[in-house]
Amino acid sequence: MARKSTPFNFEEAMATLEELVEAMEEGELSLEESLKAFEQGIKLTRECQSALEKAEQKVQLLVKSDGLPEAEDFDDPGDDEGVE
């Protein structure tokens, strides 16, 4: 029987990452537990990065197909560097 994969939930992955970081920062994990937490954190980080990349690609495709302007770099209005 084929194993059903559950859909990736970005928010749950981020919450789990936060929990892992907190547990590791507390310093009460054994070396083995810390390594397992680190390994799980790396896996979740890669999955989150992949999900973000896919979302960005989807947004860019939607923008192109709707005839709207191309995506541009974000210009932070709080960044007044060079402006007097």
N, CA, C and O atoms as a GROMACS GRO file, in nm:
protein
  336
    1MET      N    1   0.084  -0.117   0.000
    1MET     CA    2   0.000   0.000   0.000
    1MET      C    3   0.089   0.124   0.000
    1MET      O    4   0.188   0.129   0.073
    2ALA      N    5   0.055   0.224  -0.082
    2ALA     CA    6   0.133   0.347  -0.090
    2ALA      C    7   0.108   0.432   0.034
    2ALA      O    8  -0.004   0.444   0.083
    3ARG      N    9   0.215   0.491   0.082
    3ARG     CA   10   0.206   0.576   0.199
    3ARG      C   11   0.159   0.715   0.157
    3ARG      O   12   0.218   0.776   0.068
    4LYS      N   13   0.056   0.765   0.221
    4LYS     CA   14   0.006   0.899   0.189
    4LYS      C   15   0.094   1.001   0.258
    4LYS      O   16   0.123   0.990   0.378
    5SER      N   17   0.135   1.102   0.182
    5SER     CA   18   0.215   1.206   0.244
    5SER      C   19   0.122   1.322   0.281
    5SER      O   20   0.033   1.360   0.206
    6THR      N   21   0.145   1.376   0.399
    6THR     CA   22   0.065   1.488   0.443
    6THR      C   23   0.120   1.614   0.378
    6THR      O   24   0.241   1.625   0.358
    7PRO      N   25   0.034   1.711   0.347
    7PRO     CA   26   0.082   1.834   0.285
    7PRO      C   27   0.172   1.911   0.382
    7PRO      O   28   0.150   1.909   0.503
    8PHE      N   29   0.270   1.978   0.327
    8PHE     CA   30   0.364   2.055   0.408
    8PHE      C   31   0.292   2.178   0.464
    8PHE      O   32   0.226   2.251   0.390
    9ASN      N   33   0.306   2.201   0.593
    9ASN     CA   34   0.246   2.316   0.658
    9ASN      C   35   0.359   2.408   0.705
    9ASN      O   36   0.429   2.378   0.802
   10PHE      N   37   0.374   2.520   0.635
   10PHE     CA   38   0.484   2.613   0.662
   10PHE      C   39   0.479   2.665   0.806
   10PHE      O   40   0.581   2.669   0.874
   11GLU      N   41   0.361   2.705   0.849
   11GLU     CA   42   0.348   2.763   0.984
   11GLU      C   43   0.383   2.662   1.093
   11GLU      O   44   0.448   2.697   1.191
   12GLU      N   45   0.341   2.538   1.075
   12GLU     CA   46   0.375   2.434   1.174
   12GLU      C   47   0.525   2.408   1.174
   12GLU      O   48   0.585   2.388   1.280
   13ALA      N   49   0.586   2.408   1.057
   13ALA     CA   50   0.730   2.385   1.048
   13ALA      C   51   0.806   2.497   1.118
   13ALA      O   52   0.904   2.471   1.188
   14MET      N   53   0.762   2.621   1.099
   14MET     CA   54   0.829   2.734   1.165
   14MET      C   55   0.812   2.726   1.318
   14MET      O   56   0.906   2.755   1.392
   15ALA      N   57   0.694   2.686   1.363
   15ALA     CA   58   0.671   2.673   1.507
   15ALA      C   59   0.761   2.564   1.565
   15ALA      O   60   0.816   2.580   1.674
   16THR      N   61   0.775   2.454   1.493
   16THR     CA   62   0.862   2.345   1.538
   16THR      C   63   1.006   2.391   1.542
   16THR      O   64   1.080   2.358   1.636
   17LEU      N   65   1.048   2.467   1.441
   17LEU     CA   66   1.184   2.522   1.440
   17LEU      C   67   1.209   2.610   1.562
   17LEU      O   68   1.314   2.601   1.626
   18GLU      N   69   1.112   2.694   1.594
   18GLU     CA   70   1.126   2.782   1.711
   18GLU      C   71   1.140   2.699   1.839
   18GLU      O   72   1.221   2.732   1.926
   19GLU      N   73   1.062   2.593   1.851
   19GLU     CA   74   1.070   2.506   1.968
   19GLU      C   75   1.207   2.439   1.977
   19GLU      O   76   1.266   2.429   2.085
   20LEU      N   77   1.258   2.393   1.862
   20LEU     CA   78   1.389   2.328   1.860
   20LEU      C   79   1.498   2.425   1.904
   20LEU      O   80   1.586   2.390   1.982
   21VAL      N   81   1.492   2.547   1.852
   21VAL     CA   82   1.593   2.647   1.887
   21VAL      C   83   1.588   2.678   2.035
   21VAL      O   84   1.692   2.685   2.101
   22GLU      N   85   1.468   2.696   2.089
   22GLU     CA   86   1.454   2.724   2.232
   22GLU      C   87   1.511   2.611   2.317
   22GLU      O   88   1.582   2.636   2.414
   23ALA      N   89   1.481   2.488   2.280
   23ALA     CA   90   1.530   2.372   2.355
   23ALA      C   91   1.683   2.366   2.351
   23ALA      O   92   1.748   2.335   2.451
   24MET      N   93   1.739   2.396   2.234
   24MET     CA   94   1.885   2.391   2.222
   24MET      C   95   1.950   2.507   2.297
   24MET      O   96   2.057   2.491   2.356
   25GLU      N   97   1.886   2.624   2.295
   25GLU     CA   98   1.942   2.740   2.366
   25GLU      C   99   1.940   2.721   2.517
   25GLU      O  100   2.026   2.774   2.588
   26GLU      N  101   1.843   2.646   2.567
   26GLU     CA  102   1.836   2.622   2.711
   26GLU      C  103   1.955   2.540   2.760
   26GLU      O  104   1.991   2.546   2.877
   27GLY      N  105   2.015   2.463   2.670
   27GLY     CA  106   2.135   2.389   2.705
   27GLY      C  107   2.113   2.267   2.791
   27GLY      O  108   2.208   2.214   2.849
   28GLU      N  109   1.990   2.220   2.801
   28GLU     CA  110   1.961   2.106   2.887
   28GLU      C  111   1.950   1.975   2.810
   28GLU      O  112   1.923   1.870   2.869
   29LEU      N  113   1.971   1.981   2.678
   29LEU     CA  114   1.965   1.859   2.596
   29LEU      C  115   2.100   1.788   2.602
   29LEU      O  116   2.205   1.852   2.612
   30SER      N  117   2.095   1.658   2.594
   30SER     CA  118   2.220   1.583   2.586
   30SER      C  119   2.280   1.606   2.447
   30SER      O  120   2.215   1.663   2.360
   31LEU      N  121   2.402   1.563   2.429
   31LEU     CA  122   2.466   1.578   2.299
   31LEU      C  123   2.387   1.506   2.191
   31LEU      O  124   2.366   1.560   2.082
   32GLU      N  125   2.342   1.386   2.221
   32GLU     CA  126   2.265   1.308   2.123
   32GLU      C  127   2.133   1.378   2.090
   32GLU      O  128   2.093   1.385   1.974
   33GLU      N  129   2.066   1.428   2.193
   33GLU     CA  130   1.940   1.500   2.170
   33GLU      C  131   1.962   1.627   2.090
   33GLU      O  132   1.882   1.663   2.004
   34SER      N  133   2.072   1.696   2.119
   34SER     CA  134   2.105   1.818   2.046
   34SER      C  135   2.131   1.789   1.899
   34SER      O  136   2.088   1.864   1.812
   35LEU      N  137   2.202   1.680   1.873
   35LEU     CA  138   2.230   1.644   1.734
   35LEU      C  139   2.102   1.608   1.658
   35LEU      O  140   2.085   1.645   1.542
   36LYS      N  141   2.012   1.536   1.726
   36LYS     CA  142   1.884   1.502   1.663
   36LYS      C  143   1.802   1.628   1.637
   36LYS      O  144   1.741   1.642   1.530
   37ALA      N  145   1.800   1.720   1.733
   37ALA     CA  146   1.727   1.845   1.716
   37ALA      C  147   1.786   1.926   1.602
   37ALA      O  148   1.713   1.984   1.522
   38PHE      N  149   1.919   1.930   1.595
   38PHE     CA  150   1.986   2.004   1.488
   38PHE      C  151   1.953   1.943   1.352
   38PHE      O  152   1.925   2.015   1.256
   39GLU      N  153   1.958   1.811   1.344
   39GLU     CA  154   1.926   1.742   1.219
   39GLU      C  155   1.782   1.771   1.176
   39GLU      O  156   1.756   1.798   1.058
   40GLN      N  157   1.689   1.765   1.270
   40GLN     CA  158   1.549   1.793   1.240
   40GLN      C  159   1.534   1.940   1.197
   40GLN      O  160   1.457   1.971   1.106
   41GLY      N  161   1.608   2.030   1.262
   41GLY     CA  162   1.602   2.171   1.227
   41GLY      C  163   1.653   2.198   1.086
   41GLY      O  164   1.595   2.279   1.014
   42ILE      N  165   1.760   2.131   1.048
   42ILE     CA  166   1.814   2.147   0.913
   42ILE      C  167   1.712   2.099   0.811
   42ILE      O  168   1.689   2.164   0.709
   43LYS      N  169   1.650   1.985   0.838
   43LYS     CA  170   1.548   1.931   0.746
   43LYS      C  171   1.432   2.028   0.732
   43LYS      O  172   1.388   2.056   0.620
   44LEU      N  173   1.382   2.080   0.843
   44LEU     CA  174   1.270   2.174   0.838
   44LEU      C  175   1.309   2.304   0.768
   44LEU      O  176   1.229   2.360   0.693
   45THR      N  177   1.431   2.351   0.792
   45THR     CA  178   1.479   2.473   0.726
   45THR      C  179   1.480   2.456   0.576
   45THR      O  180   1.438   2.545   0.502
   46ARG      N  181   1.529   2.341   0.529
   46ARG     CA  182   1.533   2.315   0.384
   46ARG      C  183   1.392   2.307   0.326
   46ARG      O  184   1.367   2.358   0.217
   47GLU      N  185   1.300   2.243   0.399
   47GLU     CA  186   1.162   2.233   0.352
   47GLU      C  187   1.097   2.370   0.346
   47GLU      O  188   1.024   2.400   0.251
   48CYS      N  189   1.121   2.454   0.446
   48CYS     CA  190   1.066   2.590   0.447
   48CYS      C  191   1.123   2.672   0.332
   48CYS      O  192   1.050   2.744   0.264
   49GLN      N  193   1.253   2.662   0.311
   49GLN     CA  194   1.317   2.736   0.202
   49GLN      C  195   1.260   2.694   0.068
   49GLN      O  196   1.234   2.778  -0.018
   50SER      N  197   1.240   2.566   0.051
   50SER     CA  198   1.181   2.514  -0.073
   50SER      C  199   1.039   2.566  -0.092
   50SER      O  200   1.001   2.605  -0.203
   51ALA      N  201   0.961   2.567   0.015
   51ALA     CA  202   0.823   2.616   0.008
   51ALA      C  203   0.821   2.764  -0.028
   51ALA      O  204   0.737   2.808  -0.107
   52LEU      N  205   0.913   2.842   0.028
   52LEU     CA  206   0.921   2.984  -0.004
   52LEU      C  207   0.961   3.006  -0.149
   52LEU      O  208   0.906   3.094  -0.216
   53GLU      N  209   1.055   2.927  -0.198
   53GLU     CA  210   1.097   2.940  -0.338
   53GLU      C  211   0.981   2.907  -0.432
   53GLU      O  212   0.960   2.976  -0.532
   54LYS      N  213   0.906   2.801  -0.401
   54LYS     CA  214   0.790   2.764  -0.484
   54LYS      C  215   0.685   2.873  -0.482
   54LYS      O  216   0.626   2.904  -0.585
   55ALA      N  217   0.661   2.931  -0.366
   55ALA     CA  218   0.562   3.039  -0.356
   55ALA      C  219   0.606   3.160  -0.438
   55ALA      O  220   0.525   3.222  -0.506
   56GLU      N  221   0.734   3.192  -0.431
   56GLU     CA  222   0.786   3.305  -0.508
   56GLU      C  223   0.771   3.280  -0.658
   56GLU      O  224   0.732   3.369  -0.733
   57GLN      N  225   0.802   3.158  -0.702
   57GLN     CA  226   0.786   3.124  -0.844
   57GLN      C  227   0.640   3.134  -0.887
   57GLN      O  228   0.611   3.184  -0.995
   58LYS      N  229   0.550   3.088  -0.802
   58LYS     CA  230   0.408   3.093  -0.835
   58LYS      C  231   0.361   3.238  -0.848
   58LYS      O  232   0.287   3.271  -0.940
   59VAL      N  233   0.405   3.323  -0.755
   59VAL     CA  234   0.368   3.465  -0.761
   59VAL      C  235   0.420   3.527  -0.890
   59VAL      O  236   0.348   3.602  -0.956
   60GLN      N  237   0.544   3.497  -0.924
   60GLN     CA  238   0.601   3.554  -1.046
   60GLN      C  239   0.525   3.506  -1.169
   60GLN      O  240   0.504   3.584  -1.262
   61LEU      N  241   0.484   3.380  -1.172
   61LEU     CA  242   0.406   3.329  -1.286
   61LEU      C  243   0.270   3.397  -1.293
   61LEU      O  244   0.223   3.432  -1.402
   62LEU      N  245   0.207   3.414  -1.179
   62LEU     CA  246   0.077   3.480  -1.176
   62LEU      C  247   0.087   3.625  -1.223
   62LEU      O  248   0.001   3.673  -1.297
   63VAL      N  249   0.192   3.693  -1.181
   63VAL     CA  250   0.211   3.831  -1.221
   63VAL      C  251   0.233   3.839  -1.372
   63VAL      O  252   0.178   3.927  -1.438
   64LYS      N  253   0.314   3.750  -1.426
   64LYS     CA  254   0.340   3.749  -1.570
   64LYS      C  255   0.214   3.718  -1.649
   64LYS      O  256   0.186   3.783  -1.749
   65SER      N  257   0.137   3.619  -1.606
   65SER     CA  258   0.020   3.576  -1.681
   65SER      C  259  -0.093   3.678  -1.676
   65SER      O  260  -0.180   3.679  -1.764
   66ASP      N  261  -0.094   3.765  -1.575
   66ASP     CA  262  -0.198   3.866  -1.564
   66ASP      C  263  -0.159   3.996  -1.635
   66ASP      O  264  -0.237   4.091  -1.636
   67GLY      N  265  -0.041   4.000  -1.694
   67GLY     CA  266   0.002   4.120  -1.763
   67GLY      C  267   0.039   4.234  -1.670
   67GLY      O  268   0.051   4.348  -1.714
   68LEU      N  269   0.057   4.204  -1.544
   68LEU     CA  270   0.097   4.306  -1.449
   68LEU      C  271   0.247   4.328  -1.456
   68LEU      O  272   0.319   4.247  -1.514
   69PRO      N  273   0.296   4.434  -1.398
   69PRO     CA  274   0.440   4.460  -1.399
   69PRO      C  275   0.519   4.345  -1.338
   69PRO      O  276   0.468   4.272  -1.253
   70GLU      N  277   0.642   4.332  -1.381
   70GLU     CA  278   0.732   4.229  -1.328
   70GLU      C  279   0.764   4.258  -1.181
   70GLU      O  280   0.756   4.373  -1.136
   71ALA      N  281   0.799   4.155  -1.109
   71ALA     CA  282   0.838   4.170  -0.970
   71ALA      C  283   0.967   4.251  -0.963
   71ALA      O  284   1.056   4.235  -1.046
   72GLU      N  285   0.976   4.338  -0.863
   72GLU     CA  286   1.094   4.420  -0.845
   72GLU      C  287   1.147   4.399  -0.704
   72GLU      O  288   1.077   4.348  -0.617
   73ASP      N  289   1.272   4.439  -0.682
   73ASP     CA  290   1.330   4.431  -0.550
   73ASP      C  291   1.251   4.521  -0.456
   73ASP      O  292   1.204   4.627  -0.496
   74PHE      N  293   1.238   4.479  -0.332
   74PHE     CA  294   1.168   4.556  -0.231
   74PHE      C  295   1.252   4.677  -0.194
   74PHE      O  296   1.370   4.664  -0.161
   75ASP      N  297   1.191   4.796  -0.199
   75ASP     CA  298   1.258   4.919  -0.160
   75ASP      C  299   1.204   4.960  -0.026
   75ASP      O  300   1.090   5.007  -0.016
   76ASP      N  301   1.284   4.944   0.078
   76ASP     CA  302   1.240   4.974   0.214
   76ASP      C  303   1.227   5.124   0.230
   76ASP      O  304   1.326   5.196   0.221
   77PRO      N  305   1.105   5.175   0.255
   77PRO     CA  306   1.087   5.319   0.271
   77PRO      C  307   1.160   5.374   0.393
   77PRO      O  308   1.184   5.495   0.400
   78GLY      N  309   1.196   5.290   0.486
   78GLY     CA  310   1.270   5.334   0.604
   78GLY      C  311   1.418   5.347   0.578
   78GLY      O  312   1.493   5.393   0.664
   79ASP      N  313   1.461   5.306   0.459
   79ASP     CA  314   1.602   5.312   0.424
   79ASP      C  315   1.628   5.442   0.350
   79ASP      O  316   1.613   5.450   0.228
   80ASP      N  317   1.669   5.545   0.426
   80ASP     CA  318   1.692   5.678   0.367
   80ASP      C  319   1.839   5.702   0.341
   80ASP      O  320   1.885   5.816   0.341
   81GLU      N  321   1.913   5.597   0.318
   81GLU     CA  322   2.057   5.609   0.296
   81GLU      C  323   2.082   5.696   0.174
   81GLU      O  324   2.027   5.672   0.067
   82GLY      N  325   2.165   5.794   0.191
   82GLY     CA  326   2.200   5.882   0.080
   82GLY      C  327   2.102   5.995   0.061
   82GLY      O  328   2.125   6.082  -0.024
   83VAL      N  329   1.993   5.998   0.137
   83VAL     CA  330   1.894   6.104   0.124
   83VAL      C  331   1.911   6.198   0.242
   83VAL      O  332   1.915   6.154   0.358
   84GLU      N  333   1.922   6.327   0.213
   84GLU     CA  334   1.939   6.424   0.322
   84GLU      C  335   1.816   6.504   0.342
   84GLU      O  336   1.812   6.590   0.430
   0.00000   0.00000   0.00000
